[in-house]
Amino acid sequence: MFVTVDTKLVPLLGNPLAHSFSSRMQNAAYAAMGFDGFYFPIEVPNEHLGEIVSALRRMNVAGFAITAPAKVEILQYLDTLDPLAAQMGACNTVVNTNGLLKGYNTDGAGVIASLLQNQVDISSSVFFAFGAGGSAKAACYALAAKGAKTLIIASRSDSSSHLAAELNATYGPIAVPCRVSDENTLEDMIRSSDVLLNFSGVGMAPNGHETWIDKSLLTHRPTCFDATYNPPKTQFLLDAENMGCQIINGTGMLIHQGALQIELWTGRPAPYAVMEAAINDILSEH
């Protein structure tokens, strides 16, 4: 494709971004739609995020995507927020309308769609989420709204307690916080969970050999979901597969949330099948 002065630019902001498949997936969708747009990554540390956003709002930018570690940091630089993104306190999608920036969050819907695609019964399941950052917040809010039985949220900091308190204030007593440092409680809660969700980034390329959990804790065969899609099978998912668990990687979440982003930026339905084919092509090369 050729980029001209009329091409609508769609940057992805975050750091690092070398692992991301989004550019190829999004640009394949734009071509199929006949949308004159160009999606590309910009690695930016959070301390310079405001400067970049200030420049983007004055450019021919349809909007931009936000990924780690900027999904919470970005909120202070936006003009308005969709009610769901405001409730979650995290944003992964920004729409630019004549210099006014409105934030949305499509991550939670992407997680829900991926779980349902893999026949996970949300209302009867106890979920264990490892990580309490932007993606985890979006997923936990979406799961709570869909009627999840229980949400156990684990982190290395007090983030899990804050997120659990927010969820309980909105949805009633559904969330339970857990500190990673409390190993005995952590292990008991993992063993009592039906679905394990990894939102920590542990196991993401180039550190695919790392894992956040010992496979001995998977003997009850929970469904194991990892938001990471590069590599397609993190060490967590490899161990889970070897233990006989159903595994779900982040590709479904990536495609579903990306399709929703395209609809926000263009006002048109996204070509899901084209996006899925683009991701499958990339995976076949790895």
N, C-alpha and C positions, 0 to 999 in steps of 0.2 A: 504494500500500500504506500501511497505518497501522502506525506503530511504537508498541508498547505496552511495559509493564514485562516482558512475557514474551518479547519479540522478542530473538533472539540477535544481538548486534552483531558485525560483522566489519570492523574498521578496516584500512585500507591505510596503512602508515607509510613515509615517505620524503620527499624534497625535491629538486626541485619535483615536483608531481603534476598540474599543470593539463593536461598532455598525455595523461593516462591514460584509457583506455577501460574499465578493469576494472570500475568501479562499475556501469555500465549492463549489461555482460555478466553479471556475477555476480548482480545483482538479477533479471535476466530468468530466469536459471537457477533461482533460489530460488522465483520465482513458479510456474514450470512444475513444480517438484518439490513444491509445497505446503509448503515449508520456511519457517517464520516467522523469517526472518533479514533483516538489513539491512547491506549493504556500503557503506562510505563512506571517503573519503580524509581523512587527517590529515597535513598538512605539518609535519614536525618536524626540526630540525637535530640532528645526531648528539650534540651536547653536552647535549641535553635528552631524549635517547632513553630513558635509564634511568628518569627521572621518569614519563614516559608509560607505559612498560611496567609499572612498579610500580602505577600506578593501574588499568591495564587488567586485571591479574590479579585484582583485587577486584570487577570489574564483570561484568555479564551478557554476557560476551564468549565466543563459541564458539572464537575464535582470531583471529589477524590475519595479514595479508600484509606482507611486507617488500620494499621495492625500493631502488634506489640513493638515497643512498650508504650504506645501513645494513645491507647483507646480511652483512657481516663483523662490524661493530660490535655487532650484536644478540646475538652468541653469548655475550657475558659476562653478559647479563641473563636467560638461560634456565636452567631447572633440569636438563633432560636434552636430549640430541640423538639423533636417529635416526643409526645408524652411517654411512649414506651422507652425511648432512649434516656429521657430524663429520669424515669423511674429506676432504670437499671444503673444509671450513673456511668455509662460507658457508650462509646460511639464508634462504629466502624465504617460509616458511610456519610458523606457530606454532599449536599446538593447546593450548587452555586447558582443563584438567580439574581443576575445584575449586581453582583458584588455582595449580596446577602447570603450568608452561609447557614444552612439548616442541617442539623445532625440527626441521623437515624441509627438504628442498630438492627442488622439482619442476621447476626450470629445466632441468636437464640432460636429463631425460626429455622435456620439451617440445621442446627442440632436436632430439633424436634423432627424435621422432615427426614433426616438421616436415620434416626432411631425408629421411626414408624416404617420406613422403607425396609428395615431389618426386623420387622415384627416384634419390636419391644413394646410390651404393655405398660404404658407409663403409669396409669392409675393404680396398678397393683405392685409397683416396684419400689424398692428402697435403693436410692442412688447414692453413691459415694463419689464426690468430686474432689480431685486432688488439684489444688490451685484455687486462688480466689481473685485473679486478675480480671481484665476486661471480658475475655471470652467466657470465663467461668461465671461471672456475674450475669452475663446475658443468658447463658444456658440455664442457670439456676432459676432466674426469674421466669423464663419460658416454661421450665418444667413445673414450677410451682403453679403457674397460671393454668397448666394443662392437668393439674390435679395429681401430681406425683405423691406417692404415699409418704415418703420421708426423704429429705435431702441431708446427707452428712457432708459437711464441707471441711476439708483439711488444708492447712497451710502452715508455713514456717513462722508466720507472724500472727498478729491479732486480726489480720484481714478476714479470716474465717469467722471470727466472733462478730465483727461488724456486719458482714454480709448476712450471717444467720439472723442477727437482730433485725435487720432491714426486712428480710423475707417474712419473719414471724410477725412483724408489725403490720405487714400488708396482707398476708395470707393465713394468719393464725399459726399455731404451733406445728410447723412443718419442718423447720431446719434445725440441725444440731451441729455446733462447731466442734472442731477437734484440732489440737496442736500436734504437729508432726513429732515434736519432742516427747510427747506422752506416748511412748511406743506400745505399751500394753493396751491402752484404750484404742489406739489407732488400729492395732491388729484385730481386736475384737470387733470394731466397727466395720472393718473391711470384710471380715468373715460373715457378718450379718447382712451384707449388702447384695442385692440382686444384679446391679449394674455398676461397674467401676468406670469413671470418667477421668481421663488425664488431660488437664488443661494447663499443665505446668511448663510445657515445652521441653521437658526432660525426654531425651531420645530423638530430638530433632536433628537433622543433618547440620553440621558434620559429626555430631556426637550420637550417632544411631545405636551405639553399643551400650549407652547408659540407660538405666531404668530406675523408676521410683519405688518399685515394689519387688519383694522376693517372691518367686513363683510358688513357694510353699504356702503362701496365703491364698492361692487360687484353687485349692483342692475342691471347693464347693462349686466350682465351674460357673462363676458369674459371667454375664455378658461384659465384654471389655471394649471400651470405646477410647480411642486416642484422637484428639483434635489434630495431631500431626499427620501430614500426608506425604512428607518427604523426610525419611524413607516411607514407602507404603506400609511397611511393617516395622515398627519400632521394636526394641528389645522387649518392651512390655507386651506388645501384641504377639511377638514370636513365642515368648514364654507362655502366654495365655493360650495360644493355639496348641502348643505342645501339651498343655494340661487339659485339653479338650473343651476349652471355652469357645463360645461364639465371639468373634472379633469383628470390630468395625473401625476402619481408619477414618481420617479426616476428609477423604475425597468427596463423600456425599455432602458433608457440611459445606465444603468449599464451593461445590457447584450450586447447591440450593441457595446459599447466602449470596453468591455472585449473581445468580439469576435475579434475585430480588433487588440487588444493587442496580443492575442494568435497567430494570423497570423504573426505578426512581430517577436515574439519570436521563432516560430517553422517553419515558411515558409509554413505552411499548413492551409487549410480551417478549421475554428472552427465549432464545432457541436452546432449550435445555439439552436436547439431543446433540447439538453441535458442540456445546460446552463439555458434555460428557465424553464425546469422541476425542476432543482435544486433550483432555486429561488422560484418557486411555493411551493416546499416542505418546504422550510424555512418559507415562509409566512404562511403556514397552521399550523405551530407550534406556531405562535405568537397570 
